[in-house]
Amino acid sequence: MGDVELRALDGVTIDISKGDFVAVMGASGSGKSTFMNIIGCLDKPTSGEYFIENENALHLTENALAELRNKKIGFIFQSFNILTRTTAIENVELPLLYDHRVSSKERRQRAFEALKSVGLEHKVNSLPNQLSGGQQQRVAIARALVNNPLIIMADEPTGNLDSKTSIEIMQLFQELNKKGITIVMVTHETDIAGFALSTIVFKDGKIILNEKLDHQKDAEAELRNYPTTTKTIG
Amino acid sequence: MMRMLNLIKIAYRSLNRNKFRSFLTMLGIIIGVASVIAMLAIGQGSKKNIQDSVESLGSNTIILIPGAISQGGVHLEAGSSNSLKRQDADAIMARCQLVQYVSPVVYKGAQVVAGSQNWRTVVYGVLNDYFNIRNLAIIDGISFSTMDERAAAKVCVIGQTVRTKLFGVYENPLGQVIRINTIPFKIIGVLDKKGQNSFGQDQDDVIIAPFSTVQKRMLSTTNVNNIMASAISQELIVDATDEITRLIRERHKLAPFEEDDFIVRSQQDIANIFGAVSKVLTILLASIASISLLVGGIGIMNIMLVSVTERTREIGIRLAVGAKSRDILFQFMIESVFMSFMGGLLGISVGILVSVLVAKVGGWPVDVTLFSVVLSFGFSSFVGLFFGWYPARKASKLNPIEALRYE
Protein backbone atom coordinates (compact mmCIF):
# COMPACT_ATOMS: atom_id res chain seq x y z
CA MET A 1 0.00 0.00 0.00
CA GLY A 2 1.46 3.33 -0.94
CA ASP A 3 0.60 6.72 0.44
CA VAL A 4 -2.65 7.95 -0.91
CA GLU A 5 -2.69 11.64 -1.58
CA LEU A 6 -5.76 13.20 -0.12
CA ARG A 7 -6.69 16.65 -1.26
CA ALA A 8 -8.91 18.29 1.31
CA LEU A 9 -9.30 21.24 -1.01
CA ASP A 10 -8.68 21.02 -4.71
CA GLY A 11 -8.74 23.84 -7.18
CA VAL A 12 -10.88 26.13 -5.05
CA THR A 13 -11.03 29.70 -6.25
CA ILE A 14 -13.27 32.13 -4.46
CA ASP A 15 -13.48 35.81 -3.88
CA ILE A 16 -15.25 37.02 -0.76
CA SER A 17 -15.89 40.72 -0.92
CA LYS A 18 -15.92 43.08 2.01
CA GLY A 19 -19.30 43.22 3.75
CA ASP A 20 -20.46 39.83 2.55
CA PHE A 21 -22.24 37.31 4.76
CA VAL A 22 -21.41 33.86 3.44
CA ALA A 23 -22.95 30.59 4.57
CA VAL A 24 -20.63 27.65 3.93
CA MET A 25 -22.37 24.30 3.61
CA GLY A 26 -21.39 20.75 2.81
CA ALA A 27 -21.24 17.29 4.30
CA SER A 28 -18.50 16.47 6.79
CA GLY A 29 -15.26 15.71 4.99
CA SER A 30 -16.21 17.94 2.12
CA GLY A 31 -13.32 20.29 2.84
CA LYS A 32 -15.21 23.14 4.42
CA SER A 33 -13.25 22.94 7.71
CA THR A 34 -9.94 23.13 5.86
CA PHE A 35 -11.33 26.05 3.90
CA MET A 36 -12.28 27.80 7.15
CA ASN A 37 -8.87 27.11 8.71
CA ILE A 38 -7.10 28.63 5.75
CA ILE A 39 -9.13 31.81 5.54
CA GLY A 40 -8.99 32.06 9.35
CA CYS A 41 -5.17 32.01 9.06
CA LEU A 42 -4.91 28.97 11.33
CA ASP A 43 -3.54 26.83 8.52
CA LYS A 44 -1.64 27.35 5.26
CA PRO A 45 -2.45 25.64 1.98
CA THR A 46 0.25 23.33 0.59
CA SER A 47 -0.03 25.23 -2.66
CA GLY A 48 -2.08 28.11 -3.90
CA GLU A 49 -2.58 31.60 -2.63
CA TYR A 50 -4.71 33.40 -0.13
CA PHE A 51 -4.97 37.16 -0.03
CA ILE A 52 -6.46 38.95 2.90
CA GLU A 53 -6.73 42.69 2.25
CA ASN A 54 -4.15 42.43 -0.55
CA GLU A 55 -1.68 40.61 1.73
CA ASN A 56 -0.59 37.15 0.67
CA ALA A 57 -1.00 35.05 3.80
CA LEU A 58 1.07 32.27 2.26
CA HIS A 59 4.31 34.16 2.75
CA LEU A 60 3.68 35.10 6.36
CA THR A 61 5.51 33.60 9.33
CA GLU A 62 3.69 31.89 12.19
CA ASN A 63 4.06 35.02 14.27
CA ALA A 64 2.71 37.25 11.52
CA LEU A 65 -0.27 34.93 11.10
CA ALA A 66 -0.91 35.14 14.85
CA GLU A 67 -0.76 38.90 14.55
CA LEU A 68 -3.22 38.81 11.67
CA ARG A 69 -5.65 36.63 13.67
CA ASN A 70 -5.26 39.03 16.56
CA LYS A 71 -6.02 42.18 14.55
CA LYS A 72 -8.32 41.22 11.71
CA ILE A 73 -10.13 38.00 12.49
CA GLY A 74 -12.69 36.98 15.08
CA PHE A 75 -13.53 33.33 15.77
CA ILE A 76 -16.81 31.85 16.90
CA PHE A 77 -17.12 28.11 17.52
CA GLN A 78 -19.91 25.59 17.86
CA SER A 79 -18.82 24.68 21.37
CA PHE A 80 -18.32 28.37 22.33
CA ASN A 81 -14.72 27.76 23.41
CA ILE A 82 -14.69 30.28 26.18
CA LEU A 83 -12.38 29.78 29.17
CA THR A 84 -14.03 28.09 32.13
CA ARG A 85 -13.74 29.61 35.59
CA THR A 86 -13.08 32.94 33.91
CA THR A 87 -15.55 35.82 34.04
CA ALA A 88 -17.33 37.02 30.90
CA ILE A 89 -15.36 40.23 30.71
CA GLU A 90 -12.02 38.47 31.21
CA ASN A 91 -12.94 36.12 28.38
CA VAL A 92 -13.75 39.05 26.12
CA GLU A 93 -10.49 40.79 27.07
CA LEU A 94 -8.45 37.80 25.93
CA PRO A 95 -7.51 38.94 22.37
CA LEU A 96 -6.53 42.38 23.67
CA LEU A 97 -4.13 40.82 26.20
CA TYR A 98 -2.05 39.71 23.24
CA ASP A 99 -2.07 43.19 21.73
CA HIS A 100 0.40 45.10 23.86
CA ARG A 101 -0.55 48.44 22.38
CA VAL A 102 -3.84 48.34 24.26
CA SER A 103 -3.62 49.69 27.79
CA SER A 104 -5.40 47.83 30.56
CA LYS A 105 -7.88 50.66 31.00
CA GLU A 106 -8.73 50.69 27.30
CA ARG A 107 -8.93 46.89 27.34
CA ARG A 108 -11.53 46.88 30.12
CA GLN A 109 -13.48 49.63 28.34
CA ARG A 110 -13.54 47.90 24.96
CA ALA A 111 -14.45 44.53 26.50
CA PHE A 112 -17.35 46.16 28.27
CA GLU A 113 -18.53 47.86 25.05
CA ALA A 114 -18.36 44.52 23.22
CA LEU A 115 -20.39 42.79 25.93
CA LYS A 116 -22.89 45.64 25.79
CA SER A 117 -23.26 45.29 22.04
CA VAL A 118 -24.29 41.64 22.48
CA GLY A 119 -26.69 42.59 25.28
CA LEU A 120 -24.70 41.14 28.19
CA GLU A 121 -23.77 44.33 30.04
CA HIS A 122 -25.50 42.92 33.15
CA LYS A 123 -23.43 39.67 33.05
CA VAL A 124 -19.96 41.21 33.03
CA ASN A 125 -18.67 39.31 36.05
CA SER A 126 -20.60 36.07 35.51
CA LEU A 127 -18.74 32.82 35.09
CA PRO A 128 -19.54 30.59 32.06
CA ASN A 129 -21.35 28.02 34.21
CA GLN A 130 -23.71 30.76 35.37
CA LEU A 131 -24.66 31.56 31.77
CA SER A 132 -27.05 29.83 29.34
CA GLY A 133 -25.76 28.39 26.06
CA GLY A 134 -27.00 31.40 24.14
CA GLN A 135 -25.35 33.77 26.60
CA GLN A 136 -22.08 31.85 26.40
CA GLN A 137 -22.17 32.15 22.61
CA ARG A 138 -22.79 35.88 23.01
CA VAL A 139 -19.67 36.11 25.19
CA ALA A 140 -17.79 34.34 22.39
CA ILE A 141 -19.22 36.81 19.85
CA ALA A 142 -18.21 39.73 22.06
CA ARG A 143 -14.71 38.24 22.21
CA ALA A 144 -14.66 38.00 18.40
CA LEU A 145 -15.79 41.63 18.15
CA VAL A 146 -13.51 43.22 20.70
CA ASN A 147 -10.57 43.69 18.31
CA ASN A 148 -12.79 45.34 15.66
CA PRO A 149 -12.17 42.57 13.13
CA LEU A 150 -12.44 42.72 9.38
CA ILE A 151 -13.90 39.27 9.21
CA ILE A 152 -15.69 36.93 11.58
CA MET A 153 -15.27 33.21 11.15
CA ALA A 154 -18.15 31.28 12.66
CA ASP A 155 -17.97 27.49 12.74
CA GLU A 156 -21.54 26.25 13.26
CA PRO A 157 -22.32 28.99 15.75
CA THR A 158 -25.88 27.70 16.31
CA GLY A 159 -25.01 23.98 16.42
CA ASN A 160 -25.45 23.73 20.19
CA LEU A 161 -28.37 26.12 20.54
CA ASP A 162 -32.14 25.77 20.36
CA SER A 163 -33.93 27.29 17.38
CA LYS A 164 -35.11 30.50 19.03
CA THR A 165 -31.69 31.25 20.45
CA SER A 166 -30.24 30.42 17.05
CA ILE A 167 -32.38 33.09 15.43
CA GLU A 168 -31.33 35.58 18.12
CA ILE A 169 -27.71 34.88 17.27
CA MET A 170 -28.50 35.33 13.57
CA GLN A 171 -30.08 38.66 14.36
CA LEU A 172 -26.84 39.69 16.04
CA PHE A 173 -24.88 38.51 13.00
CA GLN A 174 -27.07 40.50 10.63
CA GLU A 175 -26.59 43.61 12.78
CA LEU A 176 -22.81 43.18 12.70
CA ASN A 177 -22.93 42.53 8.97
CA LYS A 178 -24.86 45.73 8.42
CA LYS A 179 -22.07 47.56 10.26
CA GLY A 180 -19.73 46.30 7.56
CA ILE A 181 -18.12 43.23 9.12
CA THR A 182 -17.63 40.34 6.72
CA ILE A 183 -18.97 37.06 8.10
CA VAL A 184 -18.12 33.55 6.95
CA MET A 185 -20.31 30.98 8.67
CA VAL A 186 -20.29 27.20 8.41
CA THR A 187 -23.69 25.64 9.00
CA HIS A 188 -25.54 22.43 8.41
CA GLU A 189 -28.98 23.93 8.61
CA THR A 190 -30.53 25.45 5.49
CA ASP A 191 -32.78 27.50 7.77
CA ILE A 192 -29.76 29.21 9.28
CA ALA A 193 -28.04 29.56 5.91
CA GLY A 194 -31.07 31.56 4.79
CA PHE A 195 -30.02 34.46 7.01
CA ALA A 196 -26.83 34.93 5.00
CA LEU A 197 -26.37 36.95 1.81
CA SER A 198 -24.79 34.17 -0.21
CA THR A 199 -24.11 30.43 -0.01
CA ILE A 200 -21.11 28.26 -0.88
CA VAL A 201 -21.53 24.49 -1.01
CA PHE A 202 -18.53 22.16 -0.79
CA LYS A 203 -18.33 18.60 -2.01
CA ASP A 204 -15.18 16.44 -2.12
CA GLY A 205 -12.87 19.40 -1.79
CA LYS A 206 -14.51 21.42 -4.54
CA ILE A 207 -17.00 24.23 -4.56
CA ILE A 208 -20.10 22.99 -6.32
CA LEU A 209 -22.31 25.97 -5.71
CA ASN A 210 -21.58 29.64 -5.09
CA GLU A 211 -24.62 31.82 -5.37
CA LYS A 212 -26.07 35.01 -4.07
CA LEU A 213 -29.41 34.49 -2.31
CA ASP A 214 -32.39 36.22 -3.92
CA HIS A 215 -34.02 36.73 -0.62
CA GLN A 216 -32.28 37.19 2.74
CA LYS A 217 -34.38 36.20 5.73
CA ASP A 218 -34.74 38.96 8.31
CA ALA A 219 -33.99 37.54 11.76
CA GLU A 220 -35.64 40.45 13.55
CA ALA A 221 -38.92 39.88 11.72
CA GLU A 222 -38.70 36.12 12.31
CA LEU A 223 -38.27 36.72 16.03
CA ARG A 224 -41.30 39.00 16.12
CA ASN A 225 -43.40 36.28 14.52
CA TYR A 226 -41.87 33.50 16.60
CA PRO A 227 -44.69 31.55 18.27
CA THR A 228 -44.63 32.17 21.99
CA THR A 229 -44.41 28.70 23.43
CA THR A 230 -46.16 27.89 26.65
CA LYS A 231 -44.07 25.71 28.83
CA THR A 232 -45.92 22.94 30.58
CA ILE A 233 -44.28 21.20 33.45
CA GLY A 234 -45.47 17.84 34.59
CA MET B 1 7.38 45.46 28.74
CA MET B 2 3.65 45.89 28.38
CA ARG B 3 3.53 42.52 26.76
CA MET B 4 5.45 40.85 29.62
CA LEU B 5 3.12 42.52 32.09
CA ASN B 6 0.13 41.08 30.25
CA LEU B 7 1.68 37.62 30.23
CA ILE B 8 2.32 37.85 33.96
CA LYS B 9 -1.32 38.83 34.39
CA ILE B 10 -2.44 35.86 32.30
CA ALA B 11 -0.21 33.46 34.25
CA TYR B 12 -1.41 34.85 37.55
CA ARG B 13 -5.05 34.46 36.54
CA SER B 14 -4.62 30.85 35.58
CA LEU B 15 -2.75 30.00 38.79
CA ASN B 16 -5.47 31.76 40.70
CA ARG B 17 -8.11 29.63 38.98
CA ASN B 18 -6.45 26.53 40.43
CA LYS B 19 -5.49 27.79 43.86
CA PHE B 20 -5.34 24.44 45.62
CA ARG B 21 -3.38 22.73 42.89
CA SER B 22 -0.94 25.62 42.68
CA PHE B 23 -0.47 25.44 46.44
CA LEU B 24 0.15 21.68 46.39
CA THR B 25 2.71 22.16 43.66
CA MET B 26 4.39 24.88 45.66
CA LEU B 27 4.38 22.66 48.74
CA GLY B 28 7.17 20.53 47.25
CA ILE B 29 9.33 23.61 46.86
CA ILE B 30 8.29 24.99 50.25
CA ILE B 31 9.35 21.79 52.01
CA GLY B 32 12.57 21.63 50.00
CA VAL B 33 13.63 25.19 50.70
CA ALA B 34 12.52 25.05 54.34
CA SER B 35 14.49 21.89 55.00
CA VAL B 36 17.62 23.22 53.31
CA ILE B 37 17.46 26.33 55.46
CA ALA B 38 16.66 24.47 58.67
CA MET B 39 19.38 21.87 58.09
CA LEU B 40 22.01 24.47 57.29
CA ALA B 41 20.92 26.48 60.32
CA ILE B 42 21.25 23.48 62.61
CA GLY B 43 24.62 22.52 61.14
CA GLN B 44 25.90 26.08 61.37
CA GLY B 45 24.56 26.41 64.89
CA SER B 46 26.30 23.31 66.19
CA LYS B 47 29.55 24.38 64.54
CA LYS B 48 29.35 27.74 66.22
CA ASN B 49 28.46 26.10 69.52
CA ILE B 50 31.54 23.91 69.39
CA GLN B 51 33.71 26.90 68.61
CA ASP B 52 32.22 28.86 71.50
CA SER B 53 32.67 26.11 74.04
CA VAL B 54 36.22 25.48 72.89
CA GLU B 55 36.96 29.14 73.39
CA SER B 56 35.43 29.02 76.86
CA LEU B 57 37.79 26.17 77.70
CA GLY B 58 40.66 28.44 76.92
CA SER B 59 41.70 28.39 73.34
CA ASN B 60 45.41 28.25 74.12
CA THR B 61 45.19 25.04 76.12
CA ILE B 62 47.55 22.17 75.32
CA ILE B 63 47.00 18.64 76.58
CA LEU B 64 49.53 15.82 76.76
CA ILE B 65 48.39 12.27 77.14
CA PRO B 66 50.55 9.14 77.40
CA GLY B 67 51.01 7.18 74.18
CA ALA B 68 49.73 3.71 73.41
CA ILE B 69 51.42 0.61 74.78
CA SER B 70 53.04 -1.35 72.02
CA GLN B 71 54.05 -4.93 72.79
CA GLY B 72 55.19 -7.18 69.98
CA GLY B 73 53.59 -4.93 67.42
CA VAL B 74 50.18 -4.83 69.15
CA HIS B 75 49.06 -1.30 70.00
CA LEU B 76 46.67 -0.63 72.84
CA GLU B 77 44.67 2.56 73.14
CA ALA B 78 46.17 5.99 73.61
CA GLY B 79 46.82 6.77 77.25
CA SER B 80 47.47 3.16 78.13
CA SER B 81 51.18 3.53 78.71
CA ASN B 82 52.73 5.01 81.80
CA SER B 83 55.11 7.26 79.95
CA LEU B 84 54.18 10.57 81.59
CA LYS B 85 55.28 11.49 85.09
CA ARG B 86 54.93 14.48 87.30
CA GLN B 87 58.57 15.32 86.61
CA ASP B 88 57.67 15.90 82.96
CA ALA B 89 55.23 18.59 84.01
CA ASP B 90 57.83 20.17 86.30
CA ALA B 91 60.36 20.17 83.45
CA ILE B 92 57.89 21.88 81.11
CA MET B 93 57.31 24.54 83.75
CA ALA B 94 61.03 25.05 84.24
CA ARG B 95 62.24 24.94 80.65
CA CYS B 96 59.49 25.84 78.19
CA GLN B 97 59.44 29.58 77.72
CA LEU B 98 56.28 29.67 75.65
CA VAL B 99 54.27 27.91 78.34
CA GLN B 100 52.53 29.96 81.00
CA TYR B 101 50.80 27.38 83.21
CA VAL B 102 51.34 23.64 83.65
CA SER B 103 49.59 21.07 85.76
CA PRO B 104 49.81 17.29 85.89
CA VAL B 105 46.36 15.71 86.16
CA VAL B 106 45.25 12.49 87.82
CA TYR B 107 41.63 11.54 88.26
CA LYS B 108 39.55 8.77 89.70
CA GLY B 109 35.88 8.02 89.99
CA ALA B 110 34.82 8.08 93.63
CA GLN B 111 31.86 7.64 95.92
CA VAL B 112 31.39 10.75 98.06
CA VAL B 113 29.48 10.76 101.33
CA ALA B 114 28.37 13.79 103.34
CA GLY B 115 26.17 13.02 106.30
CA SER B 116 23.21 11.03 104.97
CA GLN B 117 23.77 12.05 101.32
CA ASN B 118 26.06 10.37 98.85
CA TRP B 119 27.02 10.94 95.22
CA ARG B 120 29.26 9.38 92.58
CA THR B 121 31.63 11.80 90.87
CA VAL B 122 35.18 12.22 89.61
CA VAL B 123 38.02 13.51 91.77
CA TYR B 124 40.79 15.40 89.99
CA GLY B 125 44.23 15.82 91.46
CA VAL B 126 45.87 18.94 90.07
CA LEU B 127 48.21 21.80 90.83
CA ASN B 128 46.98 25.32 91.37
CA ASP B 129 47.75 26.32 87.75
CA TYR B 130 44.94 24.03 86.61
CA PHE B 131 42.34 26.64 87.64
CA ASN B 132 43.97 29.16 85.31
CA ILE B 133 44.30 26.74 82.42
CA ARG B 134 40.63 25.70 82.56
CA ASN B 135 39.28 29.15 83.44
CA LEU B 136 37.78 27.85 86.67
CA ALA B 137 36.71 30.42 89.21
CA ILE B 138 36.17 29.84 92.90
CA ILE B 139 33.13 31.80 94.11
CA ASP B 140 33.22 30.68 97.72
CA GLY B 141 36.27 30.00 99.87
CA ILE B 142 39.79 29.59 98.60
CA SER B 143 41.94 27.32 96.47
CA PHE B 144 44.57 25.02 98.00
CA SER B 145 48.07 26.32 98.59
CA THR B 146 51.56 25.03 97.77
CA MET B 147 51.71 23.94 101.39
CA ASP B 148 48.62 21.79 100.96
CA GLU B 149 50.21 20.27 97.86
CA ARG B 150 53.49 19.53 99.60
CA ALA B 151 51.76 18.04 102.62
CA ALA B 152 49.23 16.11 100.54
CA ALA B 153 46.58 17.82 102.63
CA LYS B 154 43.07 16.34 102.63
CA VAL B 155 41.33 19.46 101.31
CA CYS B 156 39.17 19.91 98.24
CA VAL B 157 37.19 22.30 96.06
CA ILE B 158 33.78 21.09 94.83
CA GLY B 159 31.70 21.84 91.73
CA GLN B 160 28.13 23.18 91.83
CA THR B 161 26.50 19.85 90.99
CA VAL B 162 28.34 18.06 93.81
CA ARG B 163 27.45 20.86 96.17
CA THR B 164 23.74 20.64 95.36
CA LYS B 165 23.65 16.85 95.56
CA LEU B 166 25.36 16.69 98.93
CA PHE B 167 24.27 19.89 100.67
CA GLY B 168 21.29 21.25 98.78
CA VAL B 169 21.09 24.88 97.83
CA TYR B 170 20.97 26.51 101.26
CA GLU B 171 23.50 24.72 103.46
CA ASN B 172 27.00 26.19 103.46
CA PRO B 173 29.47 23.48 102.43
CA LEU B 174 32.60 25.43 103.39
CA GLY B 175 34.52 23.80 106.24
CA GLN B 176 32.42 20.64 106.12
CA VAL B 177 34.13 17.26 105.96
CA ILE B 178 33.12 14.78 103.28
CA ARG B 179 34.34 11.22 102.79
CA ILE B 180 35.78 10.46 99.38
CA ASN B 181 36.18 6.68 99.09
CA THR B 182 36.12 6.69 102.92
CA ILE B 183 38.97 9.23 103.18
CA PRO B 184 37.83 12.43 104.94
CA PHE B 185 38.40 15.70 103.02
CA LYS B 186 37.70 19.22 104.20
CA ILE B 187 35.88 21.50 101.73
CA ILE B 188 37.75 24.78 101.35
CA GLY B 189 36.17 26.17 98.14
CA VAL B 190 33.20 26.02 95.76
CA LEU B 191 33.54 26.44 92.00
CA ASP B 192 31.44 28.80 89.87
CA LYS B 193 28.85 27.19 87.60
CA LYS B 194 30.27 26.18 84.24
CA GLY B 195 27.46 24.19 82.61
CA GLN B 196 27.73 21.46 80.02
CA ASN B 197 30.54 21.34 77.54
CA SER B 198 29.78 20.80 73.86
CA PHE B 199 29.90 17.03 74.27
CA GLY B 200 27.20 17.02 76.92
CA GLN B 201 29.50 16.53 79.94
CA ASP B 202 28.50 18.26 83.14
CA GLN B 203 31.56 20.34 83.99
CA ASP B 204 30.19 21.09 87.46
CA ASP B 205 30.12 17.44 88.54
CA VAL B 206 33.72 17.43 89.86
CA ILE B 207 35.81 17.53 92.96
CA ILE B 208 39.28 19.05 92.72
CA ALA B 209 41.98 18.22 95.26
CA PRO B 210 45.77 18.76 95.45
CA PHE B 211 47.71 16.59 93.03
CA SER B 212 49.84 14.75 95.58
CA THR B 213 46.80 14.06 97.77
CA VAL B 214 44.95 12.24 95.01
CA GLN B 215 48.05 10.58 93.60
CA LYS B 216 49.40 9.26 96.87
CA ARG B 217 46.35 8.79 99.06
CA MET B 218 43.85 7.63 96.49
CA LEU B 219 45.77 6.13 93.59
CA SER B 220 49.15 5.25 95.11
CA THR B 221 50.92 5.58 91.78
CA THR B 222 53.64 7.72 90.22
CA ASN B 223 51.91 8.05 86.85
CA VAL B 224 49.72 10.89 85.65
CA ASN B 225 46.63 10.66 83.45
CA ASN B 226 47.57 13.71 81.44
CA ILE B 227 49.38 17.00 81.64
CA MET B 228 47.59 20.24 80.87
CA ALA B 229 49.38 23.41 79.90
CA SER B 230 48.58 26.73 78.35
CA ALA B 231 50.65 28.73 75.92
CA ILE B 232 51.41 32.35 76.72
CA SER B 233 49.22 33.40 73.79
CA GLN B 234 46.95 31.85 71.23
CA GLU B 235 49.27 32.76 68.35
CA LEU B 236 52.17 30.87 69.94
CA ILE B 237 50.23 27.68 70.52
CA VAL B 238 51.89 25.77 67.66
CA ASP B 239 55.38 26.84 68.74
CA ALA B 240 54.58 25.96 72.34
CA THR B 241 53.40 22.51 71.22
CA ASP B 242 56.69 21.99 69.35
CA GLU B 243 58.70 23.13 72.34
CA ILE B 244 56.91 20.70 74.64
CA THR B 245 57.31 17.84 72.16
CA ARG B 246 61.07 18.43 71.85
CA LEU B 247 61.52 18.58 75.62
CA ILE B 248 59.56 15.42 76.38
CA ARG B 249 61.31 13.48 73.61
CA GLU B 250 64.61 14.52 75.11
CA ARG B 251 63.53 13.56 78.64
CA HIS B 252 62.25 10.18 77.42
CA LYS B 253 65.52 9.62 75.55
CA LEU B 254 63.83 8.86 72.26
CA ALA B 255 66.09 8.33 69.26
CA PRO B 256 65.16 10.33 66.12
CA PHE B 257 63.66 7.24 64.39
CA GLU B 258 61.43 6.36 67.36
CA GLU B 259 57.80 7.45 67.52
CA ASP B 260 56.58 9.75 70.29
CA ASP B 261 55.49 7.78 73.37
CA PHE B 262 52.96 10.53 74.18
CA ILE B 263 50.39 12.60 72.31
CA VAL B 264 50.18 16.39 72.30
CA ARG B 265 46.96 18.08 71.29
CA SER B 266 45.99 21.69 71.44
CA GLN B 267 42.43 22.65 72.19
CA GLN B 268 42.36 24.12 68.69
CA ASP B 269 43.16 20.68 67.20
CA ILE B 270 40.21 19.19 69.03
CA ALA B 271 38.01 22.06 67.89
CA ASN B 272 39.11 21.54 64.32
CA ILE B 273 38.30 17.84 64.43
CA PHE B 274 34.81 18.49 65.73
CA GLY B 275 34.44 21.41 63.34
CA ALA B 276 35.25 19.09 60.46
CA VAL B 277 32.76 16.53 61.72
CA SER B 278 30.02 19.12 61.95
CA LYS B 279 30.91 20.41 58.49
CA VAL B 280 30.53 16.95 56.99
CA LEU B 281 27.26 16.61 58.88
CA THR B 282 26.05 19.95 57.52
CA ILE B 283 26.90 18.99 53.96
CA LEU B 284 25.15 15.67 54.42
CA LEU B 285 22.01 17.26 55.85
CA ALA B 286 21.95 19.96 53.19
CA SER B 287 22.33 17.48 50.36
CA ILE B 288 19.50 15.34 51.68
CA ALA B 289 17.41 18.50 51.93
CA SER B 290 18.31 19.58 48.41
CA ILE B 291 17.14 16.23 47.12
CA SER B 292 13.71 17.15 48.43
CA LEU B 293 14.03 20.45 46.59
CA LEU B 294 14.81 18.53 43.43
CA VAL B 295 11.79 16.29 44.01
CA GLY B 296 9.75 19.47 44.42
CA GLY B 297 11.02 20.62 41.04
CA ILE B 298 10.01 17.37 39.43
CA GLY B 299 6.60 17.89 41.05
CA ILE B 300 6.35 21.23 39.26
CA MET B 301 7.22 19.63 35.95
CA ASN B 302 4.68 16.87 36.54
CA ILE B 303 1.87 19.27 37.34
CA MET B 304 2.79 21.56 34.45
CA LEU B 305 2.75 18.63 32.02
CA VAL B 306 -0.67 17.53 33.26
CA SER B 307 -1.79 21.12 33.11
CA VAL B 308 -0.63 21.53 29.51
CA THR B 309 -2.59 18.44 28.47
CA GLU B 310 -5.62 19.46 30.46
CA ARG B 311 -5.54 22.97 29.03
CA THR B 312 -4.89 22.00 25.43
CA ARG B 313 -8.19 23.54 24.37
CA GLU B 314 -7.43 26.73 26.29
CA ILE B 315 -4.09 26.94 24.48
CA GLY B 316 -5.95 26.44 21.18
CA ILE B 317 -8.29 29.31 22.02
CA ARG B 318 -5.39 31.55 22.95
CA LEU B 319 -3.59 30.73 19.71
CA ALA B 320 -6.79 31.37 17.71
CA VAL B 321 -7.31 34.83 19.20
CA GLY B 322 -3.75 35.78 18.32
CA ALA B 323 -1.32 34.50 20.96
CA LYS B 324 2.08 33.84 19.44
CA SER B 325 3.85 30.61 20.25
CA ARG B 326 6.34 32.48 22.45
CA ASP B 327 3.46 34.06 24.36
CA ILE B 328 2.33 30.57 25.31
CA LEU B 329 5.92 29.57 26.16
CA PHE B 330 6.33 32.57 28.42
CA GLN B 331 2.95 32.11 30.05
CA PHE B 332 3.77 28.57 31.17
CA MET B 333 7.33 29.49 32.15
CA ILE B 334 6.02 32.36 34.24
CA GLU B 335 3.54 30.03 35.91
CA SER B 336 6.22 27.56 36.97
CA VAL B 337 8.74 30.21 37.95
CA PHE B 338 6.07 32.04 39.91
CA MET B 339 5.22 28.86 41.79
CA SER B 340 8.84 28.08 42.60
CA PHE B 341 9.47 31.72 43.48
CA MET B 342 6.51 31.89 45.85
CA GLY B 343 7.38 28.43 47.13
CA GLY B 344 10.90 29.69 47.78
CA LEU B 345 9.67 32.73 49.71
CA LEU B 346 7.24 30.68 51.79
CA GLY B 347 9.90 28.01 52.25
CA ILE B 348 12.32 30.58 53.67
CA SER B 349 9.73 31.72 56.21
CA VAL B 350 8.88 28.14 57.16
CA GLY B 351 12.57 27.24 57.35
CA ILE B 352 13.35 30.14 59.68
CA LEU B 353 10.29 29.29 61.76
CA VAL B 354 11.36 25.65 62.05
CA SER B 355 14.91 26.73 63.00
CA VAL B 356 13.61 29.03 65.72
CA LEU B 357 11.31 26.26 66.94
CA VAL B 358 14.15 23.76 67.06
CA ALA B 359 16.18 26.29 69.03
CA LYS B 360 13.33 27.01 71.47
CA VAL B 361 11.89 23.53 71.98
CA GLY B 362 14.92 21.33 71.36
CA GLY B 363 17.42 23.67 72.98
CA TRP B 364 19.56 23.01 69.91
CA PRO B 365 21.72 25.87 68.74
CA VAL B 366 20.70 27.20 65.30
CA ASP B 367 22.14 29.91 63.13
CA VAL B 368 20.27 30.95 59.95
CA THR B 369 22.81 32.46 57.60
CA LEU B 370 22.13 34.82 54.71
CA PHE B 371 24.14 32.44 52.58
CA SER B 372 21.70 29.57 53.13
CA VAL B 373 18.73 31.82 52.34
CA VAL B 374 20.27 33.09 49.11
CA LEU B 375 21.43 29.60 48.15
CA SER B 376 18.10 27.85 48.60
CA PHE B 377 16.09 30.69 47.08
CA GLY B 378 18.35 30.83 44.04
CA PHE B 379 18.24 27.08 43.69
CA SER B 380 14.44 26.95 43.90
CA SER B 381 14.04 29.66 41.26
CA PHE B 382 16.44 27.78 39.04
CA VAL B 383 14.44 24.59 39.61
CA GLY B 384 11.31 26.42 38.42
CA LEU B 385 13.03 27.61 35.25
CA PHE B 386 14.61 24.25 34.55
CA PHE B 387 11.59 22.05 35.13
CA GLY B 388 9.13 24.57 33.71
CA TRP B 389 10.87 24.82 30.39
CA TYR B 390 9.94 21.45 28.94
CA PRO B 391 6.18 21.63 29.60
CA ALA B 392 6.11 25.25 28.44
CA ARG B 393 7.85 24.36 25.22
CA LYS B 394 5.44 21.49 24.70
CA ALA B 395 2.53 23.89 25.12
CA SER B 396 3.98 26.43 22.72
CA LYS B 397 4.46 23.82 19.99
CA LEU B 398 0.79 22.85 19.88
CA ASN B 399 -1.01 23.20 16.58
CA PRO B 400 -3.96 25.57 17.04
CA ILE B 401 -6.37 23.54 14.91
CA GLU B 402 -5.68 20.27 16.74
CA ALA B 403 -5.65 22.03 20.10
CA LEU B 404 -9.08 23.52 19.40
CA ARG B 405 -10.48 20.14 18.47
CA TYR B 406 -9.01 18.47 21.61
CA GLU B 407 -11.60 16.94 23.94
Interface residues (C-beta under 8 A of the other chain):
Chain A: N37 G40 L42 D43 E62 N63 A66 E67 R69 N70 K71 F75 F77 N81 I82 L83 R85 T86 E90 L94 P95 L97 Y98 D99 H100 R101 S103 R143 N147
Chain B: M2 R3 N6 K9 I10 R13 R17 R313 E314 G316 I317 R318 L319 A320 V321 G322 A323 K324 S325 R326 D327 P400 I401 L404
